[in-house]
Structure formats: structure tokens, C-alpha cells
Amino acid sequence: MKSLKNYITAQWSSIIGTELQFSLEARIFHAISILAIFTASINSIINFRLGLIFYGLIMLPLIAVLGLGYYLSRYRNKMNIAIGIFAVVFNLLCGATYFATEGSGSVNLFTFILIIFLLSLLTSKKQFSIWIPLNILLVIGFFVLEYFYPELVKPLYPDRRHRLVDIAQTWVEVAGMIALITMYIQNNYNREKELAKSRLIALEEINETKNKLFSIVAHDLKAPLASVENYLSLLNKIDLDPEEKKTIEQNLLTSTRQTSAMLQNILHWSKDQMQGITVNLSPIPLLKTLHQTILLQQTLASEKNIELDYSIDNEIRVIADPDMLQLIVRNLLNNAIKFSSTGSQINLSIQQEANKCILKVTDTGIGISEEDHFNIFSLKNKGTYGTDQEKGVGLGLMLAKTYIEQQNGEIWFESNLNKGTTFFVSLDLDQTQHIHP
């Protein structure tokens, strides 16, 4: 049932055009043209059945004009010309048959109402100022003529039953078309309203993120720069012994690395906001892609006397963007090092489930508190210090989640406070190569 609905929706969209191709007014005009062709065909059949041969025949050129208008707008992008033809033909048709179809006592009034309704919706400001007054004056003129010259009105129907059938059928068509068009406009309005609302929320989140980043960066960049400045000042004023210099330089190196990692994440985030996220998915060898990233993190871990082990099958290939994957794993390992104590262990491993490869980064660090679980992948999570007072922006996990989702993957975690955390990253395996279990 759902597939049938999707098929019908797709076919209807191809008939009236998509939002990217045409404006709302153009799509409404195309829909009206198709519906009008359908109803005109029904009217023609009903008129023939009622014995109104002449009025049944009139519908045939009308159907041709409707088809021409649809063609001009849908395939030639000339909607204004099509609307002009529509207005002229329908007004001429209704005007020419007004008195011959019992005047105000017939179906023509319904048609005039529909014409004014459609022109009000579809015409440009310039066309509106021409066609709407003309239509109103035309109808008023017919009323005046009928009032002063009632003999102009000619009987059309042989009996009340035929008249009732024609009026009822026309009323249903006009009321149904007005209702359908109104519903279509309302649905589009609601969709645009929701889209605007979601864009506003996204903009507010971006502004909130930007403001938090600026406040954190202003604070966290100041500290290492001040440390470097103080160290250089000390060198100019006093002579430090080699041991003191080594200690200070080691602390400065650690602080500089943390600041560099923070700036890398900020630069990635800023680029994504300005240029959008570009993903280049391809089959890549997992170990080869991550090897240099892991070695660098092992060096950082060794400085805290933390053992970082990894176990990745050399044959495993995944569908991923290599640059994004390196950033994700770098941030996860960096987080694990940051929140692990001296002498602890971190493990990077994989497991295969069906057509998925799951990377696991496990540490025995301080864990994540329950209240931080919900916001762990956003900047709403309050900033925390590592076991050696390392400070981060909190942007790493947010980037990791965004980049994983862009690669059709998933990221989640399990954590016990003061016992450790495991982050899981799921990616598609490359199915073109046989993988040994």
C-alpha cells in the first residue's frame, strides 16, 4: 500500500512538476488544467446523455485549449501566456452561453465564481489588476442585462430533473476543485512553515554553538599563549637549569598539542558551516587508513604512561570517507586518553556483524555521568577536565557524530561512572571483497 502511494505521488509530481522546477502557482495551474480536462470530459459525456448535444460539443475545443495551456506552462515555462488564454477562453465561453443557458438560474454562475477564484490565486499582480475587475464587471453586466431584459434568457432544460442533475454535477465539481486547491495550498503552507521552523531551530543551534565556541576559544587560547609568553620572559630574566627547562617545555608542548587539536576541530566545524559537508565515500582498507592516526595517539598516550593497543584485521575494508574516518578515530582516542588515568589501558578493536564493521574504543577512565549522556554529542554538554586537567571544547564528539551519519553509519556508547567508557562506530563493510571472520 505504501509503495503504491509513493508511486502515485511520484507520477503526480512528474505531471505537475516538482518544487525545484516550478513555483507553487505553476504547480497549482498544472493540477487545475489536468483536473479541468477530466471534469470537462465528464461534462461532455453528461451533456450528450442529457440530450444537450451542442453543449457537449463545446466541451471538445475547451479540452483542447486546456491541454494547450498545460503544455505551454509545463513544457514551455510560459505560465502567464497560458493563464491569459485560460481567462479569455473561459470568459468568452461563459459569456457567450450565459443567456442561452438560463442566465442566473444555470451553472454559469458557478463557473464564474471558479474563474475568479483561480485567477486570484494564479495571476501576477499586474494580471490580477486586469482580470479580476474585468470578470466582476462582466458578471455585474450580465445581471443588469438580465434584470432589464429578462426576455433574453432562454430555457435550456426540458424539465426540472435535467436542470437539477446539471446544477448538482457542476456544483460538486466547482466545490470539489476549490476544496482540493485550498487543501493543496494549506499543505504547502504547513510544509513551508515546518521547514522555516526547522531552519530557525538549526540557526539558533549554530549561533549557540558559535557563541560557546568563541567564549571557550577566547579562554583556552589565552592560557597556552600566556604560558609561552611567561616562559620566554623567564628566559630573558633568569637562567633556568636544564631540568627546569625540560619540565616547562614538556608542559608547554602538551598544552600546545591540546590547543592544536582544538583548533583542528574548530576549523573543520567552521568549514562545514560555510561550505557544507562534502563526503567522498569509497572502499578503503581500514588498518592502512587509520595506522598513522593510531601511531600518533600512541605517542600521546605514552606521555601519560597509558597503553594504547589496537587489533584490526589487515584485510578489512569499509565504505567510508578516509579523512572523516581519521578525524573520528583521532577524536575518540584523544578523548579516551584525556579521561584515562596514568598507567591505564585503552583498546581499539573491531567486530563484524552481518554487513557492518563496528569499531570499539574502550578505556578504563572516569566514565560519563548519567546527566551527561543525553548531550554528549553536542556542545550543550558542560565542559570537563581530563585526568591531567586537559581542557577541550567538546566539539570532537559532535563532529564525530555528524561525520558518521554523513557516511551512513552510527555512533553510540556505553559507560559506567569511574569504571570506563566504550564508544562504538558502525560502518558498512566493503561487500566486493571477501572478509574472513
C-alpha positions as CSV (number, residue, x, y, z in Angstrom):
1,M,0.0,0.0,0.0
2,K,2.8,2.4,0.9
3,S,4.7,1.6,-2.3
4,L,1.5,2.2,-4.3
5,K,1.0,5.6,-2.6
6,N,4.7,6.5,-3.3
7,Y,4.3,5.5,-6.9
8,I,1.1,7.6,-7.3
9,T,2.8,10.6,-5.6
10,A,5.8,10.3,-7.9
11,Q,3.6,10.1,-11.0
12,W,1.6,13.1,-9.9
13,S,4.7,15.1,-9.2
14,S,6.0,14.3,-12.7
15,I,2.7,15.5,-14.2
16,I,2.5,18.9,-12.3
17,G,6.3,19.3,-11.8
18,T,8.4,19.4,-8.7
19,E,9.1,22.2,-6.2
20,L,12.6,22.6,-7.8
21,Q,11.2,23.1,-11.3
22,F,8.1,25.2,-10.7
23,S,6.6,27.7,-8.3
24,L,3.6,26.8,-6.2
25,E,1.3,28.9,-8.6
26,A,2.6,27.0,-11.6
27,R,2.1,23.6,-10.0
28,I,-1.5,24.6,-9.0
29,F,-2.1,25.7,-12.6
30,H,-0.9,22.4,-13.9
31,A,-3.0,20.4,-11.5
32,I,-6.1,22.6,-12.3
33,S,-5.5,22.0,-16.0
34,I,-5.4,18.2,-15.6
35,L,-8.5,18.2,-13.3
36,A,-10.3,20.6,-15.7
37,I,-9.6,18.3,-18.7
38,F,-11.0,15.4,-16.6
39,T,-14.1,17.3,-15.5
40,A,-14.7,18.8,-19.0
41,S,-14.6,15.3,-20.4
42,I,-17.2,14.2,-17.8
43,N,-19.4,17.3,-18.6
44,S,-19.3,16.5,-22.3
45,I,-20.4,12.9,-21.6
46,I,-23.2,14.1,-19.3
47,N,-24.4,16.8,-21.8
48,F,-24.6,14.2,-24.5
49,R,-26.6,11.9,-22.2
50,L,-29.0,14.7,-21.3
51,G,-29.5,15.4,-25.0
52,L,-27.6,18.7,-24.9
53,I,-25.6,17.9,-28.0
54,F,-24.4,21.5,-28.7
55,Y,-23.0,22.0,-25.2
56,G,-21.4,18.6,-25.3
57,L,-19.6,19.6,-28.5
58,I,-18.5,22.9,-26.9
59,M,-16.5,20.9,-24.4
60,L,-14.3,19.4,-27.0
61,P,-12.4,22.6,-28.1
62,L,-12.4,23.6,-24.4
63,I,-10.5,20.4,-23.6
64,A,-8.0,21.2,-26.4
65,V,-7.5,24.8,-25.0
66,L,-6.9,23.4,-21.5
67,G,-4.4,20.9,-23.0
68,L,-2.6,23.8,-24.8
69,G,-2.4,25.9,-21.6
70,Y,-1.0,22.9,-19.7
71,Y,1.6,22.3,-22.4
72,L,2.7,26.0,-22.6
73,S,3.2,26.2,-18.8
74,R,4.6,22.7,-18.1
75,Y,6.9,22.3,-21.0
76,R,7.5,25.8,-22.3
77,N,7.5,27.6,-19.0
78,K,5.0,30.2,-20.3
79,M,2.5,30.2,-17.5
80,N,1.4,33.9,-17.9
81,I,0.5,33.3,-21.5
82,A,-1.3,30.1,-20.6
83,I,-3.3,31.9,-17.9
84,G,-4.2,34.7,-20.3
85,I,-5.5,32.1,-22.8
86,F,-7.4,30.4,-19.9
87,A,-9.0,33.7,-18.8
88,V,-10.0,34.7,-22.4
89,V,-11.5,31.4,-23.4
90,F,-13.4,30.7,-20.2
91,N,-14.9,34.2,-20.1
92,L,-15.9,34.1,-23.7
93,L,-17.4,30.6,-23.3
94,C,-19.4,31.6,-20.2
95,G,-20.4,35.0,-21.6
96,A,-21.5,33.5,-25.0
97,T,-23.7,30.9,-23.3
98,Y,-24.9,33.0,-20.4
99,F,-28.4,33.8,-21.7
100,A,-28.7,30.6,-23.7
101,T,-28.2,28.5,-20.5
102,E,-31.0,30.2,-18.4
103,G,-28.8,33.1,-17.2
104,S,-28.5,33.4,-13.4
105,G,-30.6,30.2,-13.0
106,S,-28.0,28.0,-14.5
107,V,-24.5,26.6,-13.9
108,N,-22.6,29.6,-15.4
109,L,-22.6,31.4,-12.1
110,F,-20.6,28.6,-10.5
111,T,-18.2,28.7,-13.4
112,F,-17.7,32.5,-13.0
113,I,-17.0,32.0,-9.3
114,L,-14.4,29.4,-10.1
115,I,-12.8,31.6,-12.7
116,I,-12.4,34.5,-10.3
117,F,-11.1,32.1,-7.5
118,L,-8.5,30.6,-9.9
119,L,-7.4,34.0,-11.3
120,S,-7.0,35.4,-7.8
121,L,-4.6,32.5,-6.9
122,L,-2.6,32.3,-10.1
123,T,-2.2,35.7,-11.7
124,S,0.7,38.1,-11.1
125,K,0.0,41.4,-9.5
126,K,-0.3,43.1,-12.9
127,Q,-2.6,40.4,-14.4
128,F,-4.7,40.4,-11.2
129,S,-5.4,44.2,-11.6
130,I,-6.7,43.5,-15.1
131,W,-8.6,40.2,-15.0
132,I,-10.4,40.4,-11.6
133,P,-12.1,43.8,-12.2
134,L,-13.0,42.7,-15.8
135,N,-14.6,39.5,-14.5
136,I,-16.5,41.3,-11.8
137,L,-17.8,43.9,-14.3
138,L,-18.7,41.2,-16.8
139,V,-20.9,39.3,-14.3
140,I,-22.5,42.5,-13.0
141,G,-23.2,43.5,-16.6
142,F,-25.0,40.2,-17.2
143,F,-27.0,40.7,-14.1
144,V,-28.1,44.2,-15.2
145,L,-29.0,43.0,-18.7
146,E,-31.0,40.1,-17.3
147,Y,-32.7,42.4,-14.8
148,F,-33.8,44.9,-17.5
149,Y,-34.2,42.4,-20.4
150,P,-35.5,39.1,-18.9
151,E,-36.7,38.0,-22.3
152,L,-33.0,37.5,-23.3
153,V,-32.9,34.4,-21.0
154,K,-33.7,31.3,-23.0
155,P,-34.8,28.0,-21.5
156,L,-32.3,25.2,-21.7
157,Y,-33.5,22.1,-19.8
158,P,-36.6,20.1,-20.8
159,D,-37.6,19.6,-17.2
160,R,-36.5,20.2,-13.6
161,R,-34.8,16.9,-13.3
162,H,-32.3,17.6,-16.1
163,R,-31.7,21.1,-14.6
164,L,-31.1,19.6,-11.1
165,V,-28.6,17.0,-12.5
166,D,-26.6,19.6,-14.4
167,I,-26.5,22.1,-11.5
168,A,-25.7,19.4,-8.9
169,Q,-22.9,18.0,-11.0
170,T,-21.4,21.4,-11.7
171,W,-21.7,22.4,-8.0
172,V,-19.8,19.2,-6.9
173,E,-17.1,19.8,-9.5
174,V,-16.6,23.5,-8.5
175,A,-16.8,22.9,-4.8
176,G,-14.5,19.9,-5.0
177,M,-11.9,21.8,-7.1
178,I,-11.9,24.8,-4.6
179,A,-11.6,22.4,-1.7
180,L,-8.7,20.4,-3.3
181,I,-6.9,23.6,-4.3
182,T,-7.3,25.0,-0.8
183,M,-6.1,21.8,0.8
184,Y,-3.1,21.7,-1.5
185,I,-2.2,25.3,-0.6
186,Q,-2.7,24.6,3.1
187,N,-0.4,21.6,2.9
188,N,2.3,23.5,1.1
189,Y,2.0,26.3,3.7
190,N,2.3,23.9,6.6
191,R,5.3,22.2,5.0
192,E,7.0,25.6,4.4
193,K,6.1,26.7,7.9
194,E,7.7,23.5,9.4
195,L,10.7,24.0,7.1
196,A,11.1,27.6,8.3
197,K,10.7,26.4,11.9
198,S,13.4,23.7,11.5
199,R,15.7,26.2,9.8
200,L,15.2,28.7,12.6
201,I,16.0,26.0,15.2
202,A,19.1,25.0,13.2
203,L,20.2,28.6,13.0
204,E,19.7,29.1,16.7
205,E,21.7,25.9,17.4
206,I,24.5,27.1,15.1
207,N,24.5,30.6,16.8
208,E,24.5,28.9,20.2
209,T,27.4,26.7,19.2
210,K,29.3,29.6,17.7
211,N,28.8,31.7,20.8
212,K,30.0,28.9,23.1
213,L,33.0,28.2,20.8
214,F,34.0,31.9,20.9
215,S,33.8,32.0,24.6
216,I,35.8,28.8,25.1
217,V,38.4,29.6,22.4
218,A,38.9,33.1,23.9
219,H,39.6,31.4,27.3
220,D,41.5,28.3,26.2
221,L,43.7,30.1,23.6
222,K,44.7,32.7,26.1
223,A,46.2,30.1,28.6
224,P,48.8,28.4,26.4
225,L,49.8,31.7,24.8
226,A,50.2,33.3,28.2
227,S,52.3,30.3,29.2
228,V,54.6,30.7,26.2
229,E,54.9,34.4,26.9
230,N,55.8,33.8,30.5
231,Y,58.4,31.1,29.6
232,L,60.1,33.4,27.1
233,S,60.0,36.2,29.7
234,L,61.7,33.9,32.2
235,L,64.4,33.0,29.7
236,N,65.2,36.7,29.3
237,K,65.3,37.4,33.0
238,I,66.9,34.4,34.7
239,D,68.9,31.3,33.8
240,L,67.0,28.1,34.1
241,D,68.7,24.8,34.8
242,P,68.2,22.1,32.1
243,E,65.8,20.1,34.3
244,E,63.5,23.1,34.9
245,K,63.6,24.0,31.2
246,K,62.7,20.4,30.2
247,T,59.7,20.3,32.6
248,I,58.4,23.7,31.4
249,E,58.9,22.8,27.8
250,Q,57.1,19.5,28.3
251,N,54.1,21.2,29.8
252,L,54.1,23.8,27.0
253,L,54.3,21.0,24.4
254,T,51.3,19.2,26.0
255,S,49.3,22.5,26.2
256,T,50.2,23.4,22.6
257,R,49.1,19.9,21.3
258,Q,45.8,20.2,23.1
259,T,45.2,23.7,21.6
260,S,46.2,22.4,18.1
261,A,43.7,19.6,18.4
262,M,41.0,22.0,19.5
263,L,41.8,24.4,16.6
264,Q,41.6,21.5,14.1
265,N,38.1,20.6,15.2
266,I,37.1,24.2,15.2
267,L,38.4,24.6,11.6
268,H,36.6,21.5,10.5
269,W,33.3,22.8,12.0
270,S,33.8,26.3,10.6
271,K,34.4,24.9,7.1
272,D,31.3,22.7,7.3
273,Q,29.2,25.6,8.3
274,M,30.5,27.8,5.5
275,Q,30.8,25.4,2.6
276,G,28.7,22.4,3.7
277,I,29.8,18.9,4.3
278,T,31.4,17.1,1.4
279,V,31.6,13.3,1.7
280,N,33.7,11.1,-0.6
281,L,32.6,7.5,0.1
282,S,34.8,4.7,-1.3
283,P,36.0,1.2,-0.3
284,I,39.1,1.8,1.9
285,P,41.5,-0.5,3.8
286,L,40.7,0.2,7.5
287,L,44.1,-0.5,9.0
288,K,46.1,1.3,6.4
289,T,43.8,4.3,6.7
290,L,44.0,4.6,10.5
291,H,47.6,3.4,11.0
292,Q,49.3,6.8,11.2
293,T,46.4,8.2,13.3
294,I,46.8,5.4,15.8
295,L,50.6,5.7,16.0
296,L,50.3,9.4,16.8
297,Q,47.7,8.7,19.5
298,Q,50.0,6.0,20.9
299,T,52.7,8.6,21.3
300,L,50.4,10.9,23.1
301,A,49.2,8.1,25.3
302,S,52.7,7.1,26.2
303,E,53.3,10.6,27.7
304,K,50.6,9.8,30.3
305,N,52.0,6.3,30.7
306,I,48.9,4.9,29.1
307,E,49.0,1.7,26.9
308,L,47.0,2.0,23.7
309,D,46.5,-1.3,22.0
310,Y,44.8,-2.0,18.7
311,S,43.6,-5.1,16.9
312,I,42.4,-4.6,13.3
313,D,42.4,-7.3,10.6
314,N,44.6,-6.1,7.7
315,E,42.1,-7.4,5.2
316,I,39.1,-5.5,6.4
317,R,37.7,-2.8,4.0
318,V,34.9,-0.4,4.8
319,I,32.8,2.1,2.8
320,A,33.9,5.5,4.3
321,D,35.5,8.9,3.7
322,P,39.1,8.4,4.8
323,D,39.7,12.0,6.0
324,M,36.4,11.9,8.0
325,L,37.2,8.5,9.5
326,Q,40.7,9.6,10.6
327,L,39.2,12.6,12.4
328,I,36.5,10.5,14.1
329,V,39.0,7.9,15.4
330,R,41.5,10.6,16.4
331,N,38.9,12.4,18.4
332,L,37.6,9.2,20.1
333,L,41.2,8.0,21.0
334,N,42.1,11.5,22.2
335,N,39.0,11.6,24.4
336,A,39.9,8.2,25.8
337,I,43.5,9.4,26.6
338,K,42.2,12.6,28.1
339,F,39.9,10.9,30.6
340,S,42.1,7.9,31.4
341,S,44.4,7.8,34.4
342,T,48.2,7.2,34.3
343,G,49.0,3.5,34.0
344,S,45.6,2.6,32.5
345,Q,44.9,0.9,29.2
346,I,42.9,1.8,26.0
347,N,41.9,-0.7,23.4
348,L,40.8,-0.1,19.8
349,S,39.2,-3.2,18.3
350,I,36.7,-4.2,15.6
351,Q,33.9,-6.8,15.3
352,Q,31.9,-7.8,12.3
353,E,28.1,-8.1,12.3
354,A,26.4,-9.1,9.0
355,N,27.5,-6.4,6.6
356,K,28.7,-4.0,9.2
357,C,32.1,-3.3,10.7
358,I,32.0,-2.0,14.3
359,L,35.0,-0.1,15.7
360,K,35.2,-0.1,19.5
361,V,37.3,2.4,21.6
362,T,37.4,1.1,25.2
363,D,39.0,2.8,28.1
364,T,39.0,2.3,31.9
365,G,38.8,6.0,32.7
366,I,36.5,8.2,34.7
367,G,33.4,7.4,32.6
368,I,30.4,9.6,31.8
369,S,27.8,10.6,34.3
370,E,24.1,9.9,33.7
371,E,23.2,13.6,33.3
372,D,25.8,14.0,30.6
373,H,24.5,11.0,28.5
374,F,21.8,13.0,26.6
375,N,24.0,15.9,25.5
376,I,27.3,14.0,25.0
377,F,27.2,14.6,21.2
378,S,26.5,18.3,21.5
379,L,28.1,21.5,22.9
380,K,25.2,21.6,25.4
381,N,27.3,19.2,27.4
382,K,29.2,21.1,30.1
383,G,32.9,21.3,29.6
384,T,35.0,18.8,31.7
385,Y,38.7,18.5,32.5
386,G,40.7,15.4,31.9
387,T,42.7,13.4,34.4
388,D,45.7,15.7,33.9
389,Q,43.5,18.8,33.7
390,E,43.3,18.7,29.9
391,K,40.7,21.0,28.6
392,G,38.6,20.6,25.4
393,V,35.9,22.4,23.6
394,G,33.6,19.4,23.4
395,L,33.4,19.7,19.7
396,G,35.2,16.4,18.9
397,L,32.2,14.1,19.7
398,M,29.8,16.4,17.9
399,L,31.9,16.3,14.8
400,A,32.3,12.5,15.1
401,K,28.5,12.0,15.2
402,T,27.9,14.4,12.3
403,Y,30.6,12.7,10.1
404,I,29.5,9.2,11.0
405,E,25.9,10.0,10.0
406,Q,27.1,11.5,6.7
407,Q,28.8,8.1,5.9
408,N,25.5,6.2,6.6
409,G,27.0,4.9,9.9
410,E,26.1,5.1,13.6
411,I,27.8,6.0,16.8
412,W,26.8,5.2,20.4
413,F,28.5,4.5,23.7
414,E,28.3,2.5,26.9
415,S,29.7,4.0,30.1
416,N,30.0,3.3,33.8
417,L,31.0,6.1,36.1
418,N,34.5,5.7,37.4
419,K,34.9,2.4,35.5
420,G,35.3,3.4,31.9
421,T,33.6,4.0,28.6
422,T,33.3,2.2,25.2
423,F,32.4,4.1,22.0
424,F,31.0,2.1,19.1
425,V,31.2,3.2,15.4
426,S,29.3,1.2,12.8
427,L,30.2,1.4,9.2
428,D,29.3,-0.6,6.0
429,L,31.7,-3.3,5.1
430,D,33.0,-3.4,1.5
431,Q,31.0,-6.3,0.1
432,T,33.1,-6.6,-3.1
433,Q,35.9,-8.3,-1.2
434,H,35.7,-11.5,0.9
435,I,36.2,-10.8,4.6
436,H,37.5,-13.6,6.8
437,P,35.6,-13.8,10.2
